[in-house]
Amino acid sequence: MDTIKQHYKLLLQMFKRSILSFKTDYQLHLMFNVIGLTLFILLTIFLKLKGVDELSWHTAVFRLIGFILWFWVMLLLIQLYRTNANKNSLWKLSSTPLYYQLFSRLFPHFFSLYIHLIIIYIFLRLLSIDFNLSVLSIIFFAIMFTLLMMPLILIYFIILQIIPFDKVFIAICSLIMLLSTPIFWLPNSLGRFILLMNINPLYYTVNGIQSSYVLGYDQLFNTVIHVLFLAVLVMLSIWSVYSYLGLKKLSQDE
């Protein structure tokens, strides 16, 4: 019973921190949504005026969704860097469980992204173009994307604590995501190499969300890549937590 009460208090604390963080950084979230929606509206106007076919619509929306996800991640990395610029700050976190603290920091950013994905879904529904939209698939891959970000952000935090070239590292992260996810390239252009890309969890989640807007349930029933992703996710989670605990202990011993 005491354990349940403790977790209940932690949940309340987590949501209070999340709300406070959202109020503090509301301008960042507003900027993300305004820029993303402006790009979407401009793209829609351009394609309407050009009178392109349905395939071109699907390709353009597919790439735009990928770009929005990349843009969201970059804003998140920059914001987390700004709020955690002090070295060794990660090791000085309170006794609150690690993932509660991570989620309380990330929840406002995820909430902003979810709202954005919902608005784009509504806009696409209103267009006369036949998009194979799948709400279930969007929700599934958005959840997978959320779960993936937890260990990746923890790894990001850890590396920021131990390297001297912080801003260069952020640029490297940006480039890796840009090149490893289908934004400037399409999955069907890779041929057999697409099998290797499925090992990349970022590709799995980003491509899953993109496909949910133009291909419907196409990616949802691919059981093999789901199992592969979950295996990679478990390994990343274990490795990130053990790395954090090990480096925290070393920091406290010094």
Secondary structure, 3 states (H helix, E strand, C coil): CHHHHHHHHHHHHHHHHHHHHHHHCHHHHHHHHHHHHHHHHHHHHHHHHHCCCHHHHHHHHHHHHHHHHHHHHHHHHHHHHHHCCCCCCHHHCCCCCHHHHHHHHHHHHHHHHHHHHHHHHHHHHHCCCCCECCHHHHHHHHHHHHHHHHHHHHHHHHHHHHCCCHHHHHHHHHHHHHHHCCCCCCHHHCHHHHHHHCCCHHHHHHHHHHHHHHECCCCCCCHHHHHHHHHHHHHHHHHHHHHHHHHHHHHHHC
